[in-house]
Amino acid sequence: MNQLDKELLRIKSKVEEMWTLVDFQVQAGREGLVSPDEELAKKVSKSGKKVNSYDIKIDRMCENIFALYNPVAVDLRWLLAILKINSNLERIGDYAESIAHMLKEANPPIEPTLLAQSRVLEMYDATQTMLQQVRQAFFEENTELARQVIKRDKILNKIHGKTDKMLLKYFQTHPHNIHQSLKVSGIIRKLERIGDHTTNIAEEIVFYVDAKVVKHKQKKKKKDKGEE
Amino acid sequence: MNSVETKDLHLYYGDFHALKGITMGMKKNQVTAFIGPSGCGKSTYLRCFNRMNDLIDGVKIEGEIMIDGVDIYQKNIQVDDLRKHVGMVFQKPNPFPKSIFENVAYGLRVNGTKDKKFIEERVERSLKQAALWDEVKDKLKKSAFELSGGQQQRLCIARALAIEPSVLLMDEPTSALDPLSTAKTEELIHELKENYTIVIVTHNMQQAGRVSDYTAFFYLGELVEYGKTKTIFTNPKDQRTQNYITGRFG
């Protein structure tokens, strides 16, 4: 193994550690919805600080490689992808932290009908599956799996798209619980954003493994369909 | 449009098969870099274009080499005439033991030019093209050996340019130069490609990336991959190319 390989491996292990923290943050949010736990919320916030320091550390490590090793071909694509994956993971961590904050403000537990009608748990499960698959795709360099993640984002978008309608319906039947429903709506919006960032990561995996740019393709497809 | 083109070119040093059926074209007014490990045939291939390999005992060449549409192994081609069209710059600066002026004028004089004014104008223009004029204009009569290594190499480039070749071959032209002289030479290559087709052999991957429009990777006498430099350095198609440029060869 040459020196560059060793440096790249060091970055990879840092990304793995960061990823584990972000996974924990997202998982903690789902647990908080079902069974409120103030300690867990504090841990999420603490992890957020660690995630931020990983973000800076990984950026610096990549900068050093660019400056000292002049990476090319797959090494160059990998580093470019890592810079973006790093920043997307950091954003996911931020959203997870902000969900924990919203949960606290929602004064849990969340009312069961709201939990069921909003499909927020379903959305959480889809988000976590996406995160788990994209992580697997990254470490196995599996672009087939990465492409599946990109497609799966539609589920999140679909639920998110129905949120307003659901909320209106819920307000009518539960006028006393507007505060909690607004918070759940906020959580759904954050989960939708987590889905977008997870999709971005999947696109970066396709870029570095297959040297193909797939980002913005979905939007283009939609636009083309709309024009037809 | 290709300025230099070879078709199924084979070269043998005695029993050793050094070039194995190279077919490729180097575009006019573009810089093409040859990369590959030592002994891969890149310098041998470059030296085919001005028939320098003819001087080596036991060399056998098969196939076709066309420069600006002319087969350079046709019977009626004079090697001296060919070398007026194909200039060459070598790894180490090799000025003649003459003055700066005479080094650049040498090719013109050898080719029978006697017009003093014409020679002076051509020397000045060549030195300007080689980005050396400002540094030597006040000491043209001084020995070329008084120049620094980087200046000597630019003098050799000026000497090659003086006879107005259409193709300029460069065999590791900066390997003996310091970073500043290397940067100047690379800048020069960028400027020269407006008027010349440049083919450069380099062991410096970053240099190939910086100066060339096209890159060819050679391995064991074969042309493994040839394409736009930015493609070769971001997404090479052949695993051997990827291994070489990322330093994971062997």
Interface residues (C-beta under 8 A of the other chain):
Chain A: N2 L4 D5 N70 P71 V72 A73 V74 D75 L76 R77 A211
Chain B: M205 Q206 G209 F233 T234 N235 P236 T241 Q242 I245 T246 G247 R248
